Structures are given as C-alpha cells and as structure tokens.
Amino acid sequence: MKNLSRSSTGIDLNLIPVFIEVVRCGSMAKASLRLKMSRPAVSLALKRFGLLFSEPLFTRKGLFLEPTAEALRLTNELEKLLSLIHQNLAGEVATVEGVPPPVAAERLRTMPAASTV
C-alpha cells in the first residue's frame, strides 16, 4: 500500500474543506464564521493550499475573493471526492456499528463542517 501521509506527499488534506468553503462564500471572513475558525487560521490554510499550485486560485475583487476557472474546476472535483469519502464512511459506520446506512449517512451529513478540518 502506498504511503499517502502528509509527510510523504506534502499535502495536508485538512486544507481542502477550507478551500471549498472560501470558494462557496467568496470571502475568508464568511468562511471563517461557517467553519468556526479564526480569520487568520482560514487565511493561513488558504495560503498553504494555494502553495500546492503554480497559478493563483483567486483574484481579489474589493472585499471578496473571486475563484479562478481552475479553482472552480478543482472545487467541483474535490466536492465529488469528499462526497465519495462520506458515502464510504457511512457504509463503514453502518457495517461496524450495525447501524442502518441511512442513519449512518445522516450522522455524517449533520456533522459540522469544521469537524473535517
């Protein structure tokens, strides 16, 4: 099995939900409220995530951040992947705990966004 840890890949998967929320909200301030994180923490996470790419993911429009076409494409792909992860975890929860899958899926759906960061 391939080692996919942060130390071997250099990618912190905890940054993905922050990136997605900033794209959704259009600002770090709004994203920080929704994620229940401080503004500096969101800013740092977004900066770290941006370092993984050769081009900027946002352009500043006054107080707002406008995602680039690449950021929108990436968000779409990452949301699909996170959905698959949640679906698979819901199946695992159902299998391990003997909980019916719809209940397990509802548990994951009601988890606060910040819990994935």
PyMOL commands that set and color helices and strands:
alter all, ss='L'
color gray80, all
select helices_A, chain A and resi 6-9+15-25+28-35+39-50+69-97+101-109+113-116
alter helices_A, ss='H'
color red, helices_A
select strands_A, chain A and resi 58-61+64-67
alter strands_A, ss='S'
color yellow, strands_A
deselect
rebuild
show_as cartoon
